[in-house]
Amino acid sequence: MPISDLCDEYGIKPNQIYTWQKVLFDHAESAFHQAGYRQARKLSAQEDKIARLEAKLQQKNEVISELMEENVRAKKEAGEL
């Protein structure tokens, strides 16, 4: 569809279409870059959360291990093992 037909239909001048087109082409890369940056930040936040959860799991495993050692030691002292 010719630009002139669109302009007639919407009551705008062809120069406005070309101005919008120029703005789009001049700034489209930065818009996509920002979207990628937001996605990278979200991914980084998820990685941080995973790291915190892994550390918490490691700490839990250490506590369970210590409790099991104490339990085995107590059973040995009581003659149950």
Residue pairs with C-beta under 8 A, 6 or more apart in sequence:
3 14
3 17
4 14
6 17
7 13
7 14
7 16
7 17
72 81
75 81
